Amino acid sequence: MNQLIIGITGGIGSGKTAVSNRFQALGITIADADLAARAVVQPGSKLLSDIAAKFGQNILTDTGELNRPKLRGIIFADNDARRFLERATHGPIMDQLRSELATATSPYAMLVLSAGTGRNPLINRMLVVDAPIELQQSRVLARDGSTLETINQIIDAQPARHERLALADDIIENIGSEQALDDKVAALHQFYLDLNHHD
């Protein structure tokens, strides 16, 4: 496994994907927990069958895939349901991420995490992508058509902004232009290359 693994986290709508895409364009291997979460619930998988058994067959689309908006509506309104889903998916997702990181060939690799604040045992440093709540809300409204109520439930269920920032080794404030974000990523990329070289 790569010696230097950088974790990326941030609240919904903060711009984690915009940041990780820029690192990927610079040739860095990205292991994304959201993508791994999709991979482990492919139609026909045992995990998807377990989720459907718990929440009912109507949690599936007509083509047998997980209906994510419907599931999101359930789990962010019900803490027990959310905990069940987290317990069921955590192990398979971590296995998938470990496998992706183990085959990374870039100078360092990045692990895109959900908005949690727990230190992941796979990472050496934590990069937090930060944005004010109002900006998070407007980005998610524009992006996926969720209601403001659902977005606020998700934000409330995620760790508070100050808790995430308290864990940060590095912070990108994603509040400006695309060019400003490009520049911040380029500067951190060089820093991580230097850090890896010195280790």
The 8 nearest C-alpha neighbors of each residue, nearest first, counted from 0:
[[1, 101, 100, 2, 102, 103, 97, 3],
 [2, 0, 3, 107, 103, 4, 108, 101],
 [1, 3, 0, 4, 107, 195, 123, 108],
 [2, 4, 107, 1, 123, 195, 5, 108],
 [5, 3, 122, 108, 123, 109, 107, 6],
 [4, 6, 109, 124, 122, 125, 123, 110],
 [5, 7, 125, 110, 109, 122, 126, 111],
 [8, 6, 111, 126, 127, 112, 110, 125],
 [7, 9, 127, 112, 114, 113, 128, 111],
 [10, 8, 128, 114, 127, 13, 129, 15],
 [9, 11, 114, 13, 12, 157, 154, 8],
 [10, 12, 13, 135, 9, 154, 114, 139],
 [11, 13, 135, 139, 14, 138, 10, 136],
 [14, 12, 130, 10, 11, 135, 129, 9],
 [13, 15, 17, 16, 12, 18, 128, 173],
 [16, 14, 18, 17, 13, 128, 19, 9],
 [15, 17, 19, 18, 14, 20, 111, 21],
 [16, 18, 14, 20, 15, 19, 21, 180],
 [17, 19, 15, 21, 16, 20, 14, 22],
 [18, 20, 16, 22, 21, 17, 15, 23],
 [21, 19, 23, 17, 18, 22, 16, 24],
 [20, 22, 24, 18, 23, 19, 17, 25],
 [23, 21, 25, 19, 24, 20, 27, 18],
 [22, 24, 27, 20, 26, 25, 21, 19],
 [23, 25, 21, 26, 22, 20, 27, 19],
 [26, 24, 22, 23, 27, 21, 188, 185],
 [27, 25, 23, 24, 28, 105, 22, 106],
 [26, 28, 23, 105, 22, 25, 108, 29],
 [27, 29, 108, 103, 105, 23, 109, 26],
 [30, 28, 109, 110, 108, 31, 27, 23],
 [29, 31, 110, 96, 99, 111, 109, 100],
 [32, 30, 111, 34, 33, 110, 29, 35],
 [31, 33, 35, 112, 34, 111, 36, 30],
 [34, 32, 36, 35, 31, 37, 113, 112],
 [35, 33, 37, 36, 31, 32, 38, 30],
 [34, 36, 38, 32, 37, 33, 92, 31],
 [37, 35, 33, 34, 38, 39, 92, 32],
 [38, 36, 34, 35, 40, 39, 33, 41],
 [37, 39, 35, 36, 40, 41, 34, 92],
 [38, 40, 36, 37, 41, 35, 91, 92],
 [41, 39, 47, 37, 38, 46, 44, 42],
 [40, 42, 44, 38, 39, 43, 37, 64],
 [43, 41, 64, 44, 63, 40, 47, 65],
 [42, 44, 41, 45, 47, 48, 40, 63],
 [45, 43, 47, 46, 42, 41, 40, 48],
 [44, 46, 48, 47, 49, 43, 40, 50],
 [45, 47, 49, 48, 44, 40, 50, 39],
 [46, 48, 40, 50, 44, 49, 45, 51],
 [47, 49, 45, 51, 46, 50, 52, 44],
 [48, 50, 46, 52, 47, 51, 45, 53],
 [51, 49, 47, 53, 52, 48, 54, 46],
 [50, 52, 55, 48, 56, 54, 53, 49],
 [53, 51, 49, 50, 55, 54, 48, 56],
 [52, 54, 50, 51, 55, 49, 48, 56],
 [55, 53, 51, 52, 50, 58, 56, 57],
 [56, 54, 51, 57, 52, 58, 53, 50],
 [55, 57, 51, 58, 59, 54, 52, 60],
 [56, 58, 59, 55, 60, 51, 54, 66],
 [57, 59, 56, 66, 55, 51, 65, 70],
 [60, 58, 65, 66, 57, 64, 63, 56],
 [59, 61, 63, 64, 62, 66, 65, 58],
 [62, 60, 63, 59, 64, 57, 66, 65],
 [61, 63, 60, 64, 59, 42, 65, 66],
 [64, 62, 60, 59, 61, 42, 65, 43],
 [65, 63, 60, 59, 42, 62, 66, 41],
 [64, 66, 59, 67, 60, 58, 63, 40],
 [67, 65, 59, 60, 58, 69, 68, 70],
 [66, 68, 70, 69, 65, 71, 58, 72],
 [69, 67, 71, 70, 66, 72, 145, 73],
 [70, 68, 72, 71, 67, 66, 73, 58],
 [71, 69, 67, 73, 72, 68, 74, 66],
 [72, 70, 68, 74, 73, 69, 67, 75],
 [71, 73, 69, 70, 75, 74, 68, 76],
 [74, 72, 70, 71, 76, 75, 77, 69],
 [73, 75, 81, 77, 80, 71, 76, 72],
 [74, 76, 77, 73, 72, 71, 152, 153],
 [75, 77, 74, 73, 72, 78, 152, 71],
 [78, 76, 74, 80, 79, 75, 73, 81],
 [77, 79, 81, 80, 82, 74, 76, 75],
 [80, 78, 82, 81, 77, 83, 74, 84],
 [81, 79, 83, 74, 77, 78, 82, 84],
 [80, 82, 74, 78, 84, 79, 83, 85],
 [81, 83, 85, 79, 84, 80, 86, 78],
 [84, 82, 80, 86, 81, 85, 87, 79],
 [85, 83, 87, 81, 82, 86, 88, 80],
 [84, 86, 82, 88, 87, 83, 89, 81],
 [87, 85, 83, 84, 89, 88, 82, 90],
 [88, 86, 84, 85, 89, 83, 90, 46],
 [87, 89, 85, 86, 91, 90, 92, 84],
 [88, 90, 92, 86, 85, 91, 87, 93],
 [89, 91, 93, 92, 88, 94, 87, 86],
 [92, 90, 94, 93, 88, 89, 95, 39],
 [91, 93, 95, 89, 94, 90, 35, 36],
 [92, 94, 96, 90, 95, 91, 97, 89],
 [95, 93, 91, 97, 92, 96, 90, 98],
 [94, 96, 92, 98, 93, 97, 35, 91],
 [97, 95, 93, 99, 98, 94, 30, 100],
 [98, 96, 94, 100, 99, 95, 101, 93],
 [97, 99, 101, 95, 96, 100, 94, 102],
 [100, 98, 96, 97, 101, 102, 30, 95],
 [101, 99, 103, 97, 102, 98, 0, 96],
 [100, 102, 0, 98, 99, 103, 97, 1],
 [101, 103, 100, 99, 104, 98, 0, 1],
 [104, 102, 100, 101, 28, 105, 1, 99],
 [103, 105, 102, 106, 28, 1, 107, 108],
 [104, 106, 27, 107, 103, 28, 108, 26],
 [107, 105, 104, 192, 108, 195, 27, 1],
 [106, 108, 3, 105, 4, 1, 27, 2],
 [109, 107, 28, 4, 27, 29, 5, 105],
 [110, 108, 5, 29, 4, 6, 30, 28],
 [109, 111, 6, 30, 31, 29, 7, 112],
 [112, 110, 31, 7, 32, 6, 30, 8],
 [113, 111, 8, 32, 7, 110, 114, 31],
 [112, 114, 115, 8, 32, 111, 33, 9],
 [113, 115, 10, 9, 8, 157, 112, 116],
 [116, 114, 113, 117, 158, 157, 112, 8],
 [115, 117, 163, 118, 158, 114, 162, 166],
 [116, 118, 115, 119, 166, 163, 120, 114],
 [119, 117, 120, 116, 122, 166, 125, 115],
 [118, 120, 121, 122, 117, 6, 116, 123],
 [121, 119, 122, 118, 123, 117, 4, 6],
 [122, 120, 119, 4, 123, 97, 110, 6],
 [121, 123, 4, 5, 120, 6, 124, 119],
 [122, 124, 4, 5, 3, 121, 125, 6],
 [125, 123, 5, 122, 168, 6, 126, 4],
 [124, 126, 6, 167, 168, 5, 7, 169],
 [125, 127, 169, 7, 170, 167, 6, 168],
 [128, 126, 170, 8, 9, 167, 7, 129],
 [129, 127, 171, 9, 170, 15, 13, 172],
 [128, 130, 172, 13, 173, 9, 127, 171],
 [129, 131, 13, 173, 172, 174, 134, 132],
 [132, 130, 134, 133, 135, 129, 174, 13],
 [131, 133, 135, 134, 136, 130, 154, 13],
 [134, 132, 136, 135, 131, 137, 130, 138],
 [133, 135, 137, 132, 136, 131, 138, 130],
 [134, 136, 12, 132, 138, 133, 13, 137],
 [137, 135, 133, 139, 134, 138, 140, 132],
 [136, 138, 140, 134, 139, 135, 141, 133],
 [139, 137, 141, 135, 140, 136, 12, 142],
 [138, 140, 142, 141, 136, 12, 137, 143],
 [141, 139, 137, 144, 138, 142, 145, 136],
 [140, 142, 138, 139, 137, 143, 144, 136],
 [143, 141, 139, 140, 138, 144, 145, 137],
 [142, 144, 145, 139, 140, 141, 138, 146],
 [143, 145, 140, 142, 141, 146, 139, 147],
 [146, 144, 143, 140, 149, 150, 147, 139],
 [145, 147, 148, 149, 150, 144, 140, 151],
 [146, 148, 150, 149, 151, 145, 140, 136],
 [147, 149, 151, 146, 150, 152, 145, 153],
 [150, 148, 152, 146, 151, 147, 153, 145],
 [149, 151, 147, 153, 152, 148, 154, 146],
 [150, 152, 154, 148, 153, 149, 155, 147],
 [153, 151, 149, 155, 150, 154, 75, 156],
 [152, 154, 156, 150, 151, 155, 75, 149],
 [153, 155, 151, 157, 156, 152, 150, 11],
 [156, 154, 152, 153, 157, 151, 158, 159],
 [157, 155, 153, 154, 152, 158, 75, 151],
 [158, 156, 154, 155, 114, 153, 159, 115],
 [159, 157, 115, 162, 160, 116, 156, 163],
 [158, 160, 162, 161, 157, 163, 155, 154],
 [159, 161, 163, 162, 164, 158, 10, 129],
 [160, 162, 164, 163, 159, 165, 158, 166],
 [163, 161, 165, 159, 160, 164, 158, 166],
 [164, 162, 160, 165, 161, 166, 116, 159],
 [163, 165, 161, 167, 166, 162, 160, 127],
 [164, 166, 162, 163, 167, 161, 168, 160],
 [167, 165, 164, 163, 168, 162, 125, 116],
 [168, 166, 164, 125, 169, 165, 127, 126],
 [167, 169, 125, 124, 126, 166, 170, 127],
 [168, 170, 126, 167, 127, 125, 171, 124],
 [171, 169, 127, 126, 128, 172, 167, 168],
 [172, 170, 128, 173, 129, 127, 183, 169],
 [173, 171, 129, 174, 130, 128, 170, 175],
 [172, 174, 130, 129, 171, 175, 128, 180],
 [173, 175, 172, 130, 176, 134, 131, 129],
 [176, 174, 173, 179, 177, 180, 172, 178],
 [175, 177, 179, 178, 180, 174, 173, 181],
 [176, 178, 180, 179, 181, 175, 182, 173],
 [179, 177, 181, 176, 180, 182, 175, 183],
 [180, 178, 176, 182, 181, 177, 175, 183],
 [179, 181, 183, 177, 178, 182, 184, 176],
 [182, 180, 178, 184, 179, 183, 185, 177],
 [181, 183, 185, 179, 180, 184, 178, 186],
 [184, 182, 180, 186, 185, 181, 187, 179],
 [183, 185, 187, 181, 186, 182, 188, 180],
 [186, 184, 188, 182, 183, 187, 181, 189],
 [185, 187, 183, 189, 184, 188, 182, 190],
 [186, 188, 190, 184, 189, 185, 191, 183],
 [189, 187, 185, 191, 190, 186, 184, 192],
 [188, 190, 192, 186, 187, 191, 193, 185],
 [189, 191, 187, 193, 188, 192, 194, 186],
 [192, 190, 194, 188, 193, 189, 195, 187],
 [191, 193, 189, 195, 194, 190, 196, 188],
 [194, 192, 196, 190, 191, 195, 197, 189],
 [195, 193, 191, 197, 196, 192, 190, 198],
 [194, 196, 192, 198, 193, 197, 191, 3],
 [195, 197, 193, 194, 198, 192, 191, 106],
 [198, 196, 194, 195, 193, 192, 191, 190],
 [197, 195, 196, 194, 193, 2, 3, 192]]
